[in-house]
Amino acid sequence: MSLHGRDHELATLADLVRRAREGRGGTVEIHGSTGLGKTALLTAAEAAAEEFVVLRVRGVATEKALSLAGLNQLLRPVAHHVALLPQRHAVALAIVAGCDLGDSEPHSAPPDEFSLCSALTSLLTELARETPVLCRADDLHLIDEESRRALLFAARRLAAEPIVFLLADSFPGPAEFPRLALDPLDDDASRRVLDQQVSDGLPTDLAEELISLASGNPRALTELATSLTHGQLAGTTPPPVALPPDSPLRAEFRGRFDRLSPDARKLVRIAAADEWLDVDTVVRLATETGIALTAIEEATESGLLLDQGGLVETPNRLVRSSVYADMPLADRQQAHELLARILDTEERHLRALAHRAAISPIPNGQLADELEQSAATARRSRDYKSSARACRQAADLTSDPTVKAIRLLSAARDCWLAGRTQRSRALLHRLRPLTCDTSVRGLADLLQGEIELRDGTPAIGHRLLLDAAHGLTESHLPLAATALMYAAEASCLAGNVDGFFLTAQRASALSSPEEPPLLQLVYDHFDGLSAALSGRHDEAREPLRRVIKLAELLPGCAPKTWASVAALVVGDDVQAQELATQAVDAALGDGNSALAPWALEFLAYSALRLDQYSAAATASVEGLRLSQVAGQHNCAINHLTMLALAAALLGDREKSLARLESAAEEAAKRGLSRPTASTAWTLACLDLADDRPADALTRLRPVVSGADNSNPFVRVMAIPAFIEAAVRCDENAAATVALETFDRWACGTMNTAYLALSQRCQALVADDDEAGERFREALRLHRAGGRPFELAKTELFYGERLRRSRKPRAARTHLRHAWKTFQRYEASYWADRARAELRAAGEAVDHTAPASVDLTPQQAQISRLVAAGATNREVAAQLFLSPRTVEHHLRNIFAKLGIRSRVELTAFFRQGDEVAQGSLKRVQQPHIQ
């Protein structure tokens, strides 16, 4: 079976095995909690070392007190080699290995420890003379002390031999050798583990619940997946809340618990009944129950608790649920009663209520009301996790079905704001059978539709949001309008233009005698976008401008983001950036941080359109982080594809593909039209950079034509790349048709930057006489529009055209300007292309970099090592980078310094001219990543 999420660890072990084959091995410690895959990694390393002599030892708790039991287990397969050792070493190992030395002199006294360690080292050395050796020790902490010391003795002395030592441990001490620390699997790797276990796949909600419960533990994922009932798979019974009773992993946790002292067991039980305990609570517990504070250290050493300085808590939900599931009912009752009493202070009142609720008879209306009031207090302080739990418990104690449904809805909303997407879905699933109230069901549809928009399937979200608008029209008209705006976004994200127009019709049916600003913004937004999507860009301008104006009157993130979209459609990128900035500030400031990743998408996109690639990357990196925290996978995909596109526009193939790798497949699976179209655009840009215009044309043809239901706004912005590919493939007719679409939009925006792009595209399809005029007009408009990178591309294209028309002198001016701009952007592909054209135009490009360009400290260190003769692999080893990262840095270094080979780099450093010295004046210590 595949080991998911362990690529780095597998590569490290494979490299260690390779080095042993070449004559020099080493030792690696593998550290990780039970179930994280230590044994699986050892097995994978053994499979990679198929021709090695493999010696295995696994610690067993019942043999830990047996002196040399571990060495006996390790050496029995090679016991016949012991007799071939020098006599003193053979005698030292004979009894341990369980072999008979025959006529050798008997040795009744046990060997001293040094003799034993020396003999083990000698045996391994002899074995390695014929073939490399792999020694794998699993659960090192359970191996007897003498055997463990002997293994470490040999490992310290045999690093220069073709011997690999792999030492796996759950409770290691200070690191003596290079260590691989196994972290819990991320959500993507966890999903792959589940897919591997359940061939038909799991319902999304169930899969996400298992991922949350397993806490990144692959063995837990496997045990949970294989124990699911038919009802759980069908969704008719609740998902598991703990590992199954016969789970080996749960038995492991139970065994650790049983080995604790009574005080430590009591402390772990109390911690399992709560999510965390602060120091004051622990001290009060100790005072009231007589628990010795030393129990904290004992429980921490067992791995069942974490001592975080100010907090004591279980390591994760997996451990907590396992311990709690094994607690007798009386112990649970006692723990909750104790915590309810200890925590009943003003600042901890909500937590005390939670423990009272855990043991309360049902129903309990008074306690439910108290919980709801406390939830409102927690919500005001943005403690959504606590307010969600309080509302859920209040619902559990409520008898009236409609009130129960409303409280579950509040809990679901708070879970969404806390980033617990799957919990929110599960609560919404619970409330639907409880009520037929159209308002409550409309609010539930609104929340679930928003979740599908940000973290599920937008096509499903579109349907839910239309239902929400219908259910809320009579009781909550502003929320109905909001639902329609989200529905419109869902239809665009899914590439469903017809769905957008259907939503626009629904919006036009909304009526309000006063038409407050929010409703007017919604009407104008639909009017403007409907016109734009129909190609009537002149008609779109006025209503979308009103949207921008109305957003000034409205607080909150959503109106500002909708206005930012309007500004992008009319081509006012500066205004779009300002509005997106306000939207992000509003999302982070008003407590609705769930909207921040969405607003950051448009902040990044507006920066990208302004040629502010660094700012775009910064916004998308933050958006990606917040998306992952909030559990919004669709937003994360949008940000990843934005980062990939930004890298591709700069010609950085490696970075672009790395960002697309985890996004493209998931975007297609979820039916996300915008990132799918952006992916095609990104790959086409890379194809053009690799001089494969036919491939780029093939990718972009369905995007530009709309044949694949691609996002209409991506479609327009990808047209210049399509025209470049078409012209290079001599398909001017296709380029001309696409140009008509782009030109209509550019003229509708009246933005000089897009009018410049239109003129450049017209120059590309024109003959030489007309092209010069078009290029010159494009350059004039570019300079007025303030987009330096696109200006440089136009100068490059014009310079290429001039050189091919045998006008090298005129070409050189434009090519030189382009080259310097590309260097400032660190766009190595474009800088190399401009420099090559400069040389072809007859300019002897020197080795010096522009005065304003400095190498970063890491680039300077790489330059020095390469100039000294080091290979990429040698540089990578010295600076703890990958060879591919070194190659990436070298491309940027070559572009900055205006060179194209390692030989020129060496010559550059030997020249020692002032510019070179200036480039390196800021070098300090090498930067290690």
Beta strands, then each sheet from edge to edge (+ up, - down):
strand 1: 26-31
strand 2: 53-58
strand 3: 133-138
strand 4: 163-169
strand 5: 179-181
strand 6: 277-278
strand 7: 306-307
strand 8: 311-313
sheet 1: 2+ 3+ 4+ 1+ 5+
sheet 2: 6+ 8- 7+
end
